């Protein structure tokens, strides 16, 4: 009966996430390319800087390196949901703005299918578009007269995935994510009684891969080394334009355009020693394959380093509640994947959080602050927020896997 409830809940949450993806961000620069890439807003390791490539444990649903699923407790079925809330601040030479957003950010079901085969299925956002601003310009041919244009955009891409992990031996696991990318992006420009609405739709199948080597070095010491890879995937963007002038509406289909999901590769590792876990990741992402559609904005390849630490007293169920909690912290540093007016910069994110055992599951929360700053005060973004992830499990006493 509980399994049925999990599946029913997953359907409800899937519908909610897909319908509400347009409020994942309020960035004015999400209007370029396929929107702002969504990272760090889901998962129980958000407080550890998002480390994932070399991470595995009996409660960790590792979506970024599917090989890590083989570390899950083989006698449990897992359901996991994440949500976030964040305040955003943007500054540039032309002005500043502030916004607040929040939403459900991911949902996953995971468990062992049969000996040496683990599987997970779920939904997460891939990118998000959300912006609103106005521009006042002089009216040509009429000195002293001006007109105001309003620009608005929303939507984004979502990812439905089916992850598989296979234990080749007690030390080595491989994994693959089979993904379906889909979504709509809408942008509108309004000038008085005239409105021009652009619609873009895309869908594509895509796969990425992972591998992990895990070894126990002693009773209280173990090490995991992992790697991930995702290939460059073309996205065909179907475009249409709706022009509304007063009460007259005209729709026309435009020529299809192309974008790409960037190729990426990464390596990472973790060390568990007594009550401490230390992890480090490096990731390269080839964002230069994206096109902005604006000569002032270009995409470039990005490098990212993530580091995280976790302290887990690992008390027994009869121990005090504080000894059964985990305490986490992390940081990541990267080069921004977007250049504005030829200016590059640096991004960093710091986070702290904890994991709490509650209601036959684990509740993980993280508080984070991130900043992206380009040179010469071209652009600065500050984001402060919180993420929560609840992982629920059911022991499968009567099911033989």
Rosetta blueprint (number, residue, H / E / L):
1 X L
2 X H
3 X H
4 X H
5 X H
6 X H
7 X H
8 X H
9 X H
10 X H
11 X H
12 X H
13 X H
14 X H
15 X H
16 X H
17 X H
18 X H
19 X H
20 X L
21 X H
22 X H
23 X H
24 X L
25 X L
26 X L
27 X L
28 X H
29 X H
30 X H
31 X H
32 X L
33 X L
34 X L
35 X L
36 X E
37 X E
38 X L
39 X L
40 X L
41 X L
42 X L
43 X L
44 X L
45 X L
46 X H
47 X H
48 X H
49 X L
50 X L
51 X L
52 X L
53 X L
54 X L
55 X L
56 X L
57 X L
58 X L
59 X L
60 X L
61 X L
62 X L
63 X L
64 X L
65 X L
66 X H
67 X H
68 X H
69 X H
70 X H
71 X H
72 X L
73 X L
74 X L
75 X L
76 X E
77 X E
78 X E
79 X E
80 X E
81 X E
82 X E
83 X E
84 X E
85 X E
86 X E
87 X E
88 X E
89 X E
90 X E
91 X E
92 X E
93 X L
94 X L
95 X E
96 X E
97 X E
98 X E
99 X E
100 X E
101 X E
102 X E
103 X E
104 X E
105 X E
106 X E
107 X E
108 X E
109 X E
110 X E
111 X E
112 X E
113 X E
114 X E
115 X L
116 X L
117 X E
118 X E
119 X E
120 X E
121 X E
122 X E
123 X E
124 X E
125 X E
126 X E
127 X E
128 X E
129 X E
130 X E
131 X E
132 X E
133 X E
134 X E
135 X E
136 X E
137 X E
138 X E
139 X L
140 X L
141 X L
142 X L
143 X L
144 X L
145 X L
146 X E
147 X E
148 X E
149 X E
150 X E
151 X E
152 X E
153 X E
154 X E
155 X E
156 X E
157 X E
158 X E
159 X E
160 X E
161 X E
162 X E
163 X E
164 X E
165 X E
166 X E
167 X E
168 X L
169 X L
170 X L
171 X L
172 X E
173 X E
174 X E
175 X E
176 X E
177 X E
178 X E
179 X E
180 X E
181 X E
182 X E
183 X E
184 X E
185 X E
186 X E
187 X E
188 X E
189 X E
190 X E
191 X E
192 X L
193 X L
194 X E
195 X E
196 X E
197 X E
198 X E
199 X E
200 X E
201 X E
202 X E
203 X E
204 X E
205 X E
206 X E
207 X E
208 X E
209 X E
210 X E
211 X E
212 X E
213 X E
214 X E
215 X E
216 X E
217 X E
218 X E
219 X L
220 X L
221 X E
222 X E
223 X E
224 X E
225 X E
226 X E
227 X E
228 X E
229 X E
230 X E
231 X L
232 X L
233 X E
234 X E
235 X E
236 X E
237 X E
238 X E
239 X E
240 X E
241 X E
242 X E
243 X E
244 X E
245 X E
246 X L
247 X L
248 X E
249 X E
250 X E
251 X E
252 X E
253 X E
254 X L
255 X L
256 X L
257 X E
258 X E
259 X E
260 X E
261 X E
262 X L
263 X L
264 X E
265 X E
266 X E
267 X E
268 X E
269 X E
270 X E
271 X E
272 X E
273 X E
274 X L
275 X L
276 X E
277 X E
278 X E
279 X E
280 X E
281 X E
282 X E
283 X E
284 X E
285 X E
286 X L
287 X H
288 X H
289 X H
290 X L
291 X L
292 X L
293 X L
294 X L
295 X L
296 X L
297 X E
298 X E
299 X E
300 X L
301 X L
302 X E
303 X E
304 X E
305 X E
306 X E
307 X E
308 X E
309 X E
310 X E
311 X E
312 X E
313 X L
314 X L
315 X L
316 X L
317 X L
318 X L
319 X L
320 X L
321 X H
322 X H
323 X H
324 X H
325 X L
326 X E
327 X E
328 X E
329 X E
330 X E
331 X E
332 X E
333 X E
334 X E
335 X L
336 X L
337 X L
338 X E
339 X E
340 X E
341 X L
342 X L
343 X E
344 X L
345 X E
346 X E
347 X E
348 X E
349 X E
350 X E
351 X E
352 X E
353 X E
354 X E
355 X E
356 X E
357 X E
358 X E
359 X L
360 X L
361 X E
362 X E
363 X E
364 X E
365 X E
366 X E
367 X E
368 X E
369 X E
370 X E
371 X E
372 X E
373 X E
374 X E
375 X H
376 X H
377 X H
378 X L
379 X E
380 X E
381 X E
382 X E
383 X E
384 X E
385 X E
386 X E
387 X E
388 X E
389 X E
390 X E
391 X E
392 X E
393 X E
394 X E
395 X E
396 X L
397 X L
398 X L
399 X L
400 X L
401 X L
